[in-house]
Amino acid sequence: MRALVQRVLQASVTVDGAVVGKIGPGLLVLVCAMQGDSEKQSQWLARKVVNLRIFRDEQERMNRSVLDIGDEALV
C-alpha cells in the first residue's frame, strides 16, 4: 500500500460533472491499495499520514500535523 500526500489550499473530486467531495486547506491523499493489502496496513498508513509534520508552526518550522492545525484531508 502506498500514498502520495500533497498539501493543498483546496481540492475536489468530480464524477460525471458532479462534485462528490471537496475540502479547503489540508491534505490531498492518493492511495494505491493492492490485492493482499490488509486493514491493519491501511490503519497504519492513515495514522502515518495524519501525523506527518508538514505544516509550519509559529517559528516557520515544519513541525505541525494536519491534526494539530485542524485542517481537512481528501483521500
C-alpha positions, 0 to 999 in steps of 0.5 A, a space after each residue: 500500500 502506498 500514498 502520495 500526500 500533497 498539501 493543498 489550499 483546496 481540492 475536489 473530486 468530480 464524477 460525471 460533472 458532479 462534485 462528490 467531495 471537496 475540502 479547503 486547506 489540508 491534505 490531498 491523499 492518493 492511495 494505491 491499495 493492492 490485492 493482499 493489502 490488509 486493514 491493519 496496513 491501511 490503519 497504519 498508513 492513515 495514522 502515518 499520514 495524519 501525523 506527518 509534520 508538514 505544516 509550519 508552526 509559529 517559528 516557520 518550522 515544519 513541525 505541525 500535523 494536519 491534526 494539530 492545525 485542524 485542517 481537512 484531508 481528501 483521500 
